[in-house]
Structure formats: C-alpha cells, structure tokens
Amino acid sequence: MSIARNSTLACLAALLGAGQLAAQTGSISGQVTDATTTEPIADARVEVEGTRLGTTAAADGTFLLTGVPAGAQRVTARLIGYAPTTLEITVSAGLTTTAQFALQRQAVVMDA
C-alpha cells in the first residue's frame, strides 16, 4: 500500500511540475506579409532565436508558435527571395502575443 501511495504522490508531483512548466511559456501568433504588396507570404520560416522552436507560415501567411519561454525573445521570419526580419517580442506566460512580419524582397545571388 505504501508503494502505491508513493507512486501516486510521485505522479501528482510530476503533473504539477508539468503545469508549472506550461505556465512559464506562452505563444506567438501572427502573419507574414510582403512589405510592398501586403500580400500574405506562404511557407516563410518563423523561428525563436536561441531555441529549437520554429514553424512554417500557412498559405495565408499566418503562423502559431507554442511553448515559447516567457520573457524577451528575438523572433525571425525568412524566406528565399526576401530579407530576413527579426522582431523583439515580449512573451507573457500563459498568453498569446501577436507578431506581424513585413518582409522586403531581396535579390538572390547565385554562385557560379
């Protein structure tokens, strides 16, 4: 009986710890658009610098990043043919922060 009780307590402690970890993160949602035309940019890569967090923008340019550590974050959107754009974003625990990226077209230079 004591082993079962200890196992139950260990499981509860693990679940509470997971809840606290989730509470220390937030989300970032937004859209990636062309700075000149304001048209959505599909397939742009959006990444949180210094983490493994990233996603690809949908056909309408929208994206959602979850599990982002709370606090100041540098988030970059990039796609071939556009200059990368980095925004400084403050993520609040348990909330979703909005980020709008307007990418400037950039010529791609190919090596011979």
C-alpha positions in Angstrom: 0.0 0.0 0.0 2.9 2.4 0.8 4.4 1.8 -2.6 1.2 2.6 -4.4 0.8 5.8 -2.3 4.3 6.8 -3.1 3.8 6.2 -6.8 0.6 8.3 -6.7 2.4 11.1 -5.0 5.2 11.0 -7.5 2.8 11.1 -10.4 1.0 14.1 -8.9 4.3 15.9 -8.3 5.2 15.3 -11.9 1.9 16.6 -13.2 2.1 19.7 -11.0 5.6 20.3 -12.3 4.4 20.0 -15.9 1.7 22.5 -15.2 4.2 25.0 -13.8 6.4 24.5 -16.8 3.5 25.2 -19.1 2.7 28.3 -17.1 6.2 29.6 -17.8 5.6 29.6 -21.5 3.3 31.5 -23.9 2.5 31.6 -27.6 3.3 33.8 -30.6 0.8 34.1 -33.4 0.7 36.4 -36.4 1.1 36.8 -40.1 4.0 37.2 -42.6 3.3 39.5 -45.5 5.2 41.2 -48.4 6.2 44.7 -47.3 5.4 46.2 -50.7 2.2 44.4 -51.7 0.9 43.5 -48.2 0.1 40.1 -49.7 0.5 37.1 -47.4 3.7 35.1 -47.7 3.2 31.3 -47.5 5.9 29.0 -46.4 8.0 31.6 -44.6 10.0 30.1 -41.7 9.4 31.7 -38.3 11.9 30.8 -35.6 12.6 31.9 -32.0 16.3 32.6 -31.8 18.3 30.5 -29.3 15.7 27.7 -29.2 14.6 24.9 -31.4 11.1 26.5 -31.8 10.0 27.2 -35.3 7.1 26.8 -37.7 6.2 27.5 -41.3 3.6 30.1 -42.3 0.4 28.7 -43.8 -0.9 29.6 -47.2 -2.5 32.8 -45.8 0.8 33.8 -44.1 -0.4 33.0 -40.6 1.6 31.1 -38.0 1.5 29.9 -34.4 4.4 29.1 -32.1 3.6 27.4 -28.8 5.7 26.6 -25.8 7.7 29.8 -26.2 9.6 30.7 -23.0 8.2 33.7 -21.2 10.2 36.9 -21.4 12.1 38.8 -24.2 12.5 36.8 -27.4 14.0 37.5 -30.8 11.9 36.0 -33.5 12.9 35.9 -37.2 10.9 35.3 -40.3 12.7 34.3 -43.5 12.1 33.0 -47.0 14.3 32.8 -50.1 13.9 36.0 -52.1 13.2 38.1 -49.0 15.5 39.8 -46.4 15.1 38.1 -43.0 13.3 40.2 -40.5 13.8 40.0 -36.7 11.4 41.3 -34.1 12.0 41.8 -30.4 8.9 40.3 -28.7 7.9 40.0 -25.1 6.1 36.8 -24.4 3.8 36.6 -21.3 3.3 33.3 -19.5 0.0 31.7 -20.4 -0.8 34.3 -23.1 -0.6 34.6 -26.9 1.5 37.6 -28.2 0.9 38.9 -31.7 3.7 39.5 -34.2 3.3 40.9 -37.7 6.2 40.4 -40.1 6.5 42.5 -43.3 9.3 41.1 -45.4 11.2 43.1 -48.0 12.0 41.5 -51.3 15.7 40.8 -51.8 17.6 39.6 -54.9 19.1 36.1 -54.6 22.7 35.9 -55.7 23.7 32.5 -57.1 27.4 31.4 -57.0 28.8 30.4 -60.4 
